[in-house]
């Protein structure tokens, strides 16, 4: 038995939750995956996985073994990365997670620019409203926009910039329903609400003295800012959207920003990555590229933009 290969297979099954998904990820047959797992369990004299017809789950022993094997594989990846760094050649695939709008509008252009300098690098970009578990999902980095829950001891966060949430609506909507004079009167308006596990129908504001929140209501909720932007432009209601998403709409008059004296507190954007003794060269290179690009104003936002 090739124990290293069996360990890699076991970790992939644990991550994917099934033999068939692991086989697709590894590029081998399901029968081969099953054979390797069986050989590993026989070698250890312990059951690592509970199996059903469609799903696998870790036993208590399997969970402990998975945690230790993940660390071993990470050390091996670090060793590989350190050797590749000596050759000064960036290659391989970067697996990245990012919010959908932010990723589409700003991360993709950064990837295109990076590829011009490092043509041997590939990208696996997953766009989703919420940040996944980087370690479980095998991600190299993730872009985290907003929020303050950066307390995972196994992750490192590097700040790229800031943005704020702008309250906006179409000119037609404001002409018909009036311009709110204070956040407290938003309850009288139809609000278009960004909504997921981390965002609700409570909007935060601040004035010269303090911060406060108001509850809003409306007949459209979505976990995609682009959908709310379109609805706002068509006069459906008042939306609260990232300024990097609607900056051009303010410039050309498609949307009007309101309640400027009650702007929301700035929200930071971080690039996050697993903590390792030796960071792979491809990860270090791309993170440095992103930080430099956004520092020069070619990214989605800077701290200065968050004030505008």
Beta strands, then each sheet from edge to edge (+ up, - down):
strand 1: 49-51
strand 2: 56-58
strand 3: 92-98
strand 4: 121-127
strand 5: 141-145
strand 6: 155-163
strand 7: 165-169
strand 8: 191-194
strand 9: 202-206
strand 10: 211-215
strand 11: 220-222
strand 12: 238-242
strand 13: 256-258
strand 14: 267-274
sheet 1: 1+ 2-
sheet 2: 4+ 3+ 5+ 14- 6+
sheet 3: 11+ 8+ 12+ 7- 13+
sheet 4: 9+ 10-
end
